[in-house]
Amino acid sequence: MSKKNYYLEQKFGEKIVRRVPTSLATVDQDREKMEYLAPKDHKIFFVVSSTKEKVIN
């Protein structure tokens, strides 16, 4: 079973400056906040990462 985690990453070139957890319900509001606070030469990306959960019997 895998769990998906959602993040917004703020990048300057190839360097990740900031990574903020988000959800599908609030991604638009979170992106607006990050774009407002970030310098103009930084870019914001939506990232999905999945982790496998181990089931313990």
N, CA, C and O of each residue as an XYZ file, in Angstrom:
228
protein
N       0.848     -1.175      0.000
C       0.000      0.000      0.000
C       0.897      1.244      0.000
O       1.862      1.316      0.762
N       0.587      2.190     -0.829
C       1.413      3.401     -0.869
C       0.582      4.623     -0.513
O      -0.613      4.696     -0.798
N       1.245      5.568      0.112
C       0.609      6.808      0.527
C       1.211      7.932     -0.308
O       2.426      7.984     -0.502
N       0.376      8.818     -0.793
C       0.863      9.936     -1.597
C       0.963     11.189     -0.749
O       0.051     11.522      0.007
N       2.078     11.871     -0.885
C       2.297     13.141     -0.211
C       2.404     14.222     -1.274
O       3.034     14.018     -2.312
N       1.793     15.365     -1.018
C       1.770     16.467     -1.971
C       2.561     17.640     -1.409
O       2.416     17.997     -0.240
N       3.392     18.230     -2.246
C       4.238     19.344     -1.826
C       4.237     20.436     -2.884
O       4.011     20.176     -4.066
N       4.492     21.650     -2.443
C       4.830     22.742     -3.340
C       6.295     23.058     -3.083
O       6.700     23.293     -1.945
N       7.085     23.062     -4.152
C       8.502     23.364     -4.029
C       8.796     24.701     -4.672
O       8.314     25.001     -5.764
N       9.592     25.500     -3.985
C      10.057     26.773     -4.527
C      11.498     26.556     -4.950
O      12.342     26.185     -4.135
N      11.782     26.790     -6.235
C      13.122     26.551     -6.759
C      13.737     27.830     -7.290
O      13.059     28.692     -7.849
N      15.031     27.924     -7.098
C      15.833     28.985     -7.695
C      16.886     28.272     -8.518
O      17.855     27.739     -7.977
N      16.690     28.265     -9.849
C      17.539     27.439    -10.716
C      17.229     25.977    -10.444
O      16.078     25.553    -10.550
N      18.252     25.202    -10.094
C      18.056     23.792     -9.764
C      17.954     23.564     -8.262
O      17.669     22.448     -7.830
N      18.180     24.590     -7.468
C      18.204     24.457     -6.012
C      16.803     24.621     -5.424
O      16.097     25.582     -5.729
N      16.413     23.665     -4.574
C      15.131     23.766     -3.868
C      15.339     24.672     -2.666
O      16.117     24.357     -1.765
N      14.638     25.797     -2.659
C      14.775     26.773     -1.594
C      13.795     26.473     -0.454
O      14.113     26.654      0.721
N      12.610     26.014     -0.828
C      11.553     25.804      0.165
C      10.645     24.680     -0.306
O      10.350     24.573     -1.496
N      10.198     23.836      0.628
C       9.268     22.755      0.305
C       8.175     22.746      1.362
O       8.446     22.589      2.552
N       6.940     22.916      0.916
C       5.809     23.055      1.835
C       4.793     21.941      1.563
O       4.387     21.749      0.416
N       4.378     21.205      2.598
C       3.329     20.205      2.379
C       2.004     20.876      2.033
O       1.694     21.959      2.530
N       1.230     20.221      1.178
C      -0.071     20.758      0.766
C      -1.034     19.596      0.561
O      -0.663     18.438      0.754
N      -2.245     19.893      0.177
C      -3.228     18.867     -0.156
C      -3.903     19.268     -1.460
O      -3.787     20.409     -1.908
N      -4.601     18.327     -2.056
C      -5.280     18.633     -3.316
C      -6.357     19.700     -3.122
O      -6.657     20.458     -4.045
N      -6.932     19.757     -1.933
C      -7.996     20.725     -1.669
C      -7.466     22.149     -1.531
O      -8.168     23.100     -1.878
N      -6.242     22.314     -1.031
C      -5.732     23.661     -0.750
C      -4.547     24.067     -1.615
O      -3.905     25.080     -1.341
N      -4.248     23.295     -2.652
C      -3.043     23.572     -3.445
C      -3.098     24.951     -4.113
O      -2.066     25.615     -4.213
N      -4.246     25.387     -4.561
C      -4.348     26.688     -5.233
C      -4.076     27.849     -4.276
O      -3.347     28.781     -4.616
N      -4.664     27.789     -3.080
C      -4.420     28.857     -2.097
C      -2.967     28.847     -1.636
O      -2.358     29.905     -1.482
N      -2.405     27.653     -1.414
C      -1.010     27.556     -0.975
C      -0.065     28.081     -2.054
O       0.927     28.741     -1.745
N      -0.372     27.788     -3.321
C       0.471     28.271     -4.426
C       0.422     29.799     -4.507
O       1.453     30.441     -4.706
N      -0.762     30.379     -4.355
C      -0.889     31.844     -4.389
C      -0.056     32.493     -3.293
O       0.614     33.498     -3.530
N      -0.097     31.907     -2.068
C       0.696     32.436     -0.952
C       2.182     32.370     -1.258
O       2.916     33.331     -1.029
N       2.625     31.218     -1.783
C       4.055     31.058     -2.076
C       4.498     32.011     -3.185
O       5.579     32.594     -3.105
N       3.669     32.173     -4.218
C       4.025     33.076     -5.311
C       4.082     34.525     -4.838
O       4.897     35.309     -5.323
N       3.219     34.876     -3.894
C       3.195     36.231     -3.346
C       4.466     36.515     -2.541
O       5.031     37.605     -2.628
N       4.909     35.531     -1.760
C       6.070     35.716     -0.893
C       7.417     35.478     -1.586
O       8.445     35.986     -1.140
N       7.406     34.707     -2.673
C       8.663     34.341     -3.335
C       9.176     35.472     -4.221
O       8.387     36.234     -4.780
N      10.494     35.582     -4.348
C      11.053     36.534     -5.318
C      10.615     36.151     -6.739
O      10.284     34.996     -7.006
N      10.619     37.125     -7.633
C      10.100     36.909     -8.993
C      10.906     35.889     -9.795
O      10.359     35.255    -10.697
N      12.201     35.715     -9.487
C      13.013     34.771    -10.257
C      12.943     33.338     -9.721
O      13.623     32.454    -10.243
N      12.134     33.097     -8.690
C      11.925     31.744     -8.177
C      10.687     31.150     -8.837
O       9.756     31.873     -9.191
N      10.683     29.819     -9.002
C       9.544     29.138     -9.618
C       8.933     28.180     -8.611
O       9.624     27.635     -7.751
N       7.609     27.981     -8.733
C       6.867     27.114     -7.830
C       6.424     25.872     -8.604
O       5.871     25.983     -9.698
N       6.669     24.681     -8.030
C       6.304     23.424     -8.667
C       5.448     22.587     -7.723
O       5.654     22.589     -6.510
N       4.476     21.866     -8.305
C       3.651     20.923     -7.550
C       4.318     19.554     -7.653
O       4.618     19.093     -8.755
N       4.551     18.900     -6.510
C       5.279     17.632     -6.476
C       4.440     16.590     -5.745
O       3.862     16.863     -4.693
N       4.383     15.393     -6.322
C       3.718     14.266     -5.676
C       4.782     13.217     -5.397
O       5.509     12.801     -6.299
N       4.867     12.794     -4.147
C       5.780     11.694     -3.828
C       4.985     10.628     -3.117
O       4.084     10.928     -2.333
N       5.317      9.387     -3.390
C       4.597      8.296     -2.729
C       5.583      7.495     -1.895
O       6.733      7.283     -2.277
N       5.097      7.065     -0.756
C       5.901      6.223      0.125
C       5.148      4.932      0.345
O       3.922      4.923      0.463
N       5.879      3.858      0.396
C       5.234      2.559      0.648
C       5.142      2.337      2.138
O       6.132      2.446      2.862
N       3.952      2.028      2.582
C       3.732      1.731      3.992
C       3.865      0.224      4.205
O       3.339     -0.581      3.436
N       4.568     -0.126      5.251
C       4.706     -1.539      5.571
C       3.542     -1.964      6.466
O       3.203     -1.278      7.431
N       2.946     -3.089      6.137
C       1.847     -3.611      6.932
C       2.428     -4.625      7.916
O       3.075     -5.594      7.521
N       2.189     -4.388      9.174
C       2.700     -5.280     10.215
C       1.560     -6.181     10.658
O       0.486     -5.716     11.037
N       1.820     -7.486     10.602
C       0.802     -8.462     11.004
C       0.833     -8.695     12.488
O       0.046     -9.487     13.006
